[in-house]
Amino acid sequence: MNLFLIEEKKRFIMLTQIHAVHFTADAKLVEMVEEKVKKLEHFHPKIESVDVYLKLENNHAKIKEKVVEIKVGIPGHKLFCMNKGETFETAFLHALESASELVKKKKETN
């Protein structure tokens, strides 16, 4: 009788949550965020969660600045980055770029 041990790689499922704070986000924006966030998995195989917060920030000129915060959960670590911009799309893309760099650095140090 032969016994074989089959080793399965532990697969992490990345949970993505998008939080629009005090407003309803456009479906196109949510779709774009979901699509782009998936690319973070290429930089680190153990990402457990990504939380994206979309906020409107009032300034003195009554123009609401767009704020995007991204929190990335990796076992034992929480990575955070934030960016502001005139549109959510540009603020998100800059924040995602920063998050990608943080994730790459974290993978290199582990």
Beta strands, then each sheet from edge to edge (+ up, - down):
strand 1: 15-20
strand 2: 49-58
strand 3: 64-74
strand 4: 77-85
sheet 1: 1+ 2+ 3- 4+
end
